[in-house]
Amino acid sequence: MQLPDSLEKTNDLIAANLEEAKRIQAKLDSGTINPWSRKRARLEERMARLFELNQALTNHQMDLVRWNRIPFSPPEPHPVPVSTAH
Protein backbone atom coordinates (compact mmCIF):
# COMPACT_ATOMS: atom_id res chain seq x y z
CA MET A 1 0.00 0.00 0.00
CA GLN A 2 1.20 3.48 -0.85
CA LEU A 3 1.22 5.65 2.26
CA PRO A 4 -0.18 9.17 1.86
CA ASP A 5 2.18 12.15 1.79
CA SER A 6 0.08 14.46 3.92
CA LEU A 7 -0.88 14.32 7.56
CA GLU A 8 -4.48 15.21 6.72
CA LYS A 9 -4.89 12.26 4.33
CA THR A 10 -3.29 9.95 6.88
CA ASN A 11 -5.69 11.13 9.58
CA ASP A 12 -8.63 10.64 7.19
CA LEU A 13 -7.54 7.06 6.45
CA ILE A 14 -7.16 6.28 10.14
CA ALA A 15 -10.63 7.68 10.87
CA ALA A 16 -12.18 5.71 7.98
CA ASN A 17 -10.54 2.49 9.16
CA LEU A 18 -11.79 3.04 12.71
CA GLU A 19 -15.33 3.57 11.41
CA GLU A 20 -15.12 0.36 9.37
CA ALA A 21 -13.78 -1.49 12.42
CA LYS A 22 -16.75 -0.24 14.46
CA ARG A 23 -19.20 -1.49 11.81
CA ILE A 24 -17.53 -4.89 11.64
CA GLN A 25 -17.43 -5.18 15.43
CA ALA A 26 -21.14 -4.35 15.59
CA LYS A 27 -21.84 -7.18 13.13
CA LEU A 28 -19.71 -9.58 15.18
CA ASP A 29 -21.38 -8.54 18.43
CA SER A 30 -24.92 -8.70 17.02
CA GLY A 31 -25.07 -12.47 17.49
CA THR A 32 -26.69 -13.03 14.09
CA ILE A 33 -23.58 -14.59 12.54
CA ASN A 34 -22.85 -18.22 13.33
CA PRO A 35 -19.59 -18.36 15.36
CA TRP A 36 -18.26 -21.19 13.16
CA SER A 37 -19.23 -19.71 9.80
CA ARG A 38 -16.79 -18.66 7.12
CA LYS A 39 -18.43 -15.22 7.07
CA ARG A 40 -17.48 -14.64 10.71
CA ALA A 41 -13.93 -15.82 10.04
CA ARG A 42 -13.64 -13.37 7.13
CA LEU A 43 -14.91 -10.51 9.30
CA GLU A 44 -12.40 -11.40 12.02
CA GLU A 45 -9.60 -11.52 9.43
CA ARG A 46 -10.68 -8.10 8.13
CA MET A 47 -10.60 -6.72 11.68
CA ALA A 48 -7.06 -8.04 12.13
CA ARG A 49 -5.96 -6.45 8.82
CA LEU A 50 -7.56 -3.13 9.81
CA PHE A 51 -5.75 -3.24 13.15
CA GLU A 52 -2.39 -3.84 11.44
CA LEU A 53 -3.07 -1.16 8.84
CA ASN A 54 -3.98 1.37 11.52
CA GLN A 55 -0.77 0.57 13.38
CA ALA A 56 1.22 1.25 10.20
CA LEU A 57 -0.72 4.44 9.51
CA THR A 58 -0.20 5.66 13.07
CA ASN A 59 3.55 5.05 12.76
CA HIS A 60 3.52 6.89 9.43
CA GLN A 61 1.55 9.72 11.04
CA MET A 62 4.23 10.10 13.71
CA ASP A 63 6.95 10.05 11.03
CA LEU A 64 5.17 12.84 9.14
CA VAL A 65 4.93 14.86 12.33
CA ARG A 66 8.61 14.32 13.07
CA TRP A 67 9.71 15.11 9.49
CA ASN A 68 7.56 18.20 9.13
CA ARG A 69 7.84 19.32 12.73
CA ILE A 70 4.09 19.71 12.82
CA PRO A 71 2.69 20.23 16.30
CA PHE A 72 0.88 17.05 17.17
CA SER A 73 -1.94 16.45 19.59
CA PRO A 74 -3.12 12.85 19.61
CA PRO A 75 -6.83 12.15 19.40
CA GLU A 76 -8.72 11.12 22.49
CA PRO A 77 -7.70 7.58 23.47
CA HIS A 78 -10.26 4.92 22.70
CA PRO A 79 -10.03 1.14 22.63
CA VAL A 80 -9.74 -0.55 19.28
CA PRO A 81 -11.71 -3.80 19.31
CA VAL A 82 -9.75 -6.84 18.27
CA SER A 83 -11.46 -10.18 18.13
CA THR A 84 -9.68 -13.30 19.26
CA ALA A 85 -9.89 -16.78 17.86
CA HIS A 86 -12.26 -19.03 19.75
FENDALIN-V302978 format. One line per field, one symbol per residue. phi: phi as a letter, one per 20 degrees, with the letter a starting at -180 (. if undefined). A space follows every 10 residues. Layout:
phi = ???
This chain:
phi = .eefedffff ffffffffff ffffffffef nedgfdefff ffffffffff ffffffffff gffffffele fccffgfbfd fcedfe
